[in-house]
Amino acid sequence: MARIYLPDEEANLNPPVELEIGFGRGDFLERVSSLHPHVTYVGVDRSWGSVRRAYKRLKVRRNVHLVWGDAWEFLMFGMSKVRFHRVFSLFPDPWPKKKHIRRRMFNEDFWKLLSLRTGENAHVSVVSDERFFVRWAYRNALRSGCWWGYVSETESRFGTKYESRWLEKGKRVYQAVLVRLSECNFKIPRAELRFPRFKDVVRMPEMGTYPLKTGYLSVKEVIVSREGDRILIKAVVSEPHLLHKVWFVGFKTSMGWVLKPSEYSRFFPTKTLQEALDLLADLMCGRRIRT
Ligand SMILES: C[S@@+](CC[C@H](N)C(=O)[O-])C[C@H]1O[C@@H](n2cnc3c(N)ncnc32)[C@H](O)[C@@H]1O
């Protein structure tokens, strides 16, 4: 039976494993998983609606696994032992406006990250009705230095909702096909988190944005329990390609205070998150003041 994973979960999957980024309704996964029963398919999509709809159609498939999460988060922290043999991204959001370029997948860092998560001679296909986007993705792949390939108009049909929509409107379909040459120099910012301890709380962190070495901590709300032994801090920590939505919990123990991200948060173990934890602890125990 197909399973749904969170983006930072591990899995042991039988090779060969192929990945679809942004599976939408799951049309492509449905088709290829029945055509190639010996291949394991993983799909990642950040929309809950997509996961719900696709899972309904795919749950009886033994060779399909869905990941509910962002592609960056998944490629950095999920299924870390799996190396993908083929990757497909069909009609990804092209974000045509200049001010939205940051949101596009397939920038240079994305290709570098993909090179760590794919095997030797892996192929990646980026398919879109937007030629500018396919060319942009292709140029970034070449710039990364670890992919080689071509761009062409394609007659191949993938049978997805967006493909039908654009073909009905008379649009053409383009693809960039890239072959992995080597592993790129890219560091996944994983860290072993340490929970700071301190003797006493002398002040509460103020609401606002605090710069970190490679990102920002934004404190949204602070709640203190009536007994004064628990402090909840609602915050957002941002860093390149990742956004952590965290409720930090400070609680008093017989040995002093401990500060942790609560389990109800959505965070990943990175150096920037550690820096945010350390900064909050320093502010609370008075080792640092906000300037
Ligand atoms: C335009 S739709 C295309 C869906 C499908 N491939 C098709 O051709 O019909 C783009 C899909 O990518 C997903 N998506 C967009 N950005 C994503 C990201 N960073 N990580 C994972 N999924 C993403 C969206 O939720 C959406 O389902």
The ligand as a Tripos MOL2 file, in Angstrom:
@<TRIPOS>MOLECULE
LIG
   27    29     1     0     0
SMALL
NO_CHARGES

@<TRIPOS>ATOM
      1 C1          1.0790   23.6710  -11.6820 C.3       1 LIG1
      2 S1          0.8950   22.2990  -10.6400 S.3       1 LIG1
      3 C2          1.3140   20.9310  -11.6900 C.3       1 LIG1
      4 C3          0.7650   19.6150  -11.1760 C.3       1 LIG1
      5 C4          1.0250   18.3790  -12.0570 C.3       1 LIG1
      6 N1          2.4400   18.0900  -12.1770 N.3       1 LIG1
      7 C5          0.4000   18.5640  -13.4060 C.2       1 LIG1
      8 O1          1.1620   18.6240  -14.4070 O.co2     1 LIG1
      9 O2         -0.8330   18.6090  -13.4880 O.co2     1 LIG1
     10 C6          2.3260   22.4520   -9.5830 C.3       1 LIG1
     11 C7          2.3040   21.5040   -8.3950 C.3       1 LIG1
     12 O3          3.5600   21.6230   -7.7230 O.3       1 LIG1
     13 C8          3.3420   21.7440   -6.3200 C.3       1 LIG1
     14 N2          4.4750   22.5370   -5.7930 N.ar      1 LIG1
     15 C9          4.7710   23.8240   -6.0440 C.ar      1 LIG1
     16 N3          5.9040   24.1900   -5.4140 N.ar      1 LIG1
     17 C10         6.3360   23.1060   -4.7360 C.ar      1 LIG1
     18 C11         7.4380   22.8440   -3.8830 C.ar      1 LIG1
     19 N4          8.3350   23.8040   -3.6120 N.pl3     1 LIG1
     20 N5          7.5690   21.6220   -3.3540 N.ar      1 LIG1
     21 C12         6.6540   20.6470   -3.6230 C.ar      1 LIG1
     22 N6          5.5840   20.8310   -4.4210 N.ar      1 LIG1
     23 C13         5.4330   22.0370   -4.9770 C.ar      1 LIG1
     24 C14         1.9950   22.4350   -6.1960 C.3       1 LIG1
     25 O4          1.3870   22.1670   -4.9530 O.3       1 LIG1
     26 C15         1.2290   21.8080   -7.3580 C.3       1 LIG1
     27 O5          0.5870   20.6130   -6.9880 O.3       1 LIG1
@<TRIPOS>BOND
     1     1     2 1
     2     2     3 1
     3     2    10 1
     4     3     4 1
     5     4     5 1
     6     5     6 1
     7     5     7 1
     8     7     8 2
     9     7     9 1
    10    10    11 1
    11    11    12 1
    12    11    26 1
    13    12    13 1
    14    13    14 1
    15    13    24 1
    16    14    15 ar
    17    14    23 ar
    18    15    16 ar
    19    16    17 ar
    20    17    18 ar
    21    17    23 ar
    22    18    19 1
    23    18    20 ar
    24    20    21 ar
    25    21    22 ar
    26    22    23 ar
    27    24    25 1
    28    24    26 1
    29    26    27 1
@<TRIPOS>SUBSTRUCTURE
     1 LIG1         1 GROUP 0 **** ****
